[in-house]
Amino acid sequence: MRAFWLFPIIVLLVSGCGRKQVTATPKAVAFREDGVISLQVATFNLRYENDGDKGPRAWRERLKPVMNTLSRIGPDVFGVQEGLHGMMADLRASLPEYGFHGIGRDDGKREGEYSAIFYRNDRFEADLSDCGTFWLSDTPETPGSKTWGNDIPRVAAWIRLTDRATGRGFYVFNTHWDHQNQASREGAAKLISQRIDARRHHDEPVVLVGDFNAKETNPAVGYLRGKPAMLMGQLSKWERGLVDAYDVLHPNDHNRTTLHFWKGSRAGEVSVDHILVPPGAKILAADIVADPEPLPSDHFPVFARIEFPLVSSAAR
């Protein structure tokens, strides 16, 4: 049950780990006595800004549809992929109520696409000592590194957030896997699972979102879901596997396409954008947001409404 009192909080806008910006106006958050963390989570591949996208597909024309889609979802926390620095600046200016964590994948600063995380400042406090970005390679701390056959760098970002309503912490990971090289996807799956297992507060829940450029049937995604899989020539199984929020609620849906290539249809099973949560999480809703034209991206975003109960099984 919820209590009927409020307490004040002070919010800090965050541009990256350890960097603080403007102190926001004090807000108030309802305290939740049952300790349940309730989240509206989304993942959204924005389609990178490029000169080849003309007319309604140009980023300057798509910003408003993107904002309309985000407004309709109303996420508490969401991950984006393919966001170049200027696009991230546009979103941050348009979403002052959200904190931000992310860097460019090419140089670890501003160059290249971001796999960034946005989170509501009034609901969460960011742990600036427990966040970062790592490269999906044999040298994950080296900006721009790529060693598993992919031609472009791939990354994953993570951040620990504290829910102001409960005082409980949880982790959000956001990633964008390679679109061509299966070995890269398999290496990414193993590295991300290792990083999740090694998180500082290992008893706290985790949400993994992203564009995996792979369907649920791909061995790399299957591995993250706790299924035995051949990864890089070796049979592997992650004992702390997660579940796909959308697939849990819609296992027989054959119209689950998220990468629609500007067709605007979710018909078929090209589902590459996923939200993965621990088996102990309660999944209240999940859907693919197929907004009509003007299309905000060549991907449909995916959202899930989840709850983390106050039990150890939700942490994994």
Buried (B, 14 or more C-beta within 10 A) or exposed (E): EEEEEEEEBEBBBBBBBEEEEEEBEEBEBEBBEEBBBBBBBBBBBBBBBEEEBEEEBBBEBBBEBBBEBBEEBEBBBBBBBBBBBEBBEBBBEEBEBBBBBBBBBBEBEBBBBBBBBBBBBBBBBBBBEBBBBBBBBEEBEBBBBBBBEBEBBBBBBBBBBBBBBBEBBBBBBBBBBBBEBBBBBBBBBBBBBEBBEEBEBEEBBBBBBBBBBBBBEBBBBBBBBBBEBEBBEEEBEBEBBBBBBBBBBBEEBEEBBBBBEEEBEBEEBBBBBBBBBBBBBEBBEBBBBBBEEBBBBBBBBBBBBBBBBEEEEBBB
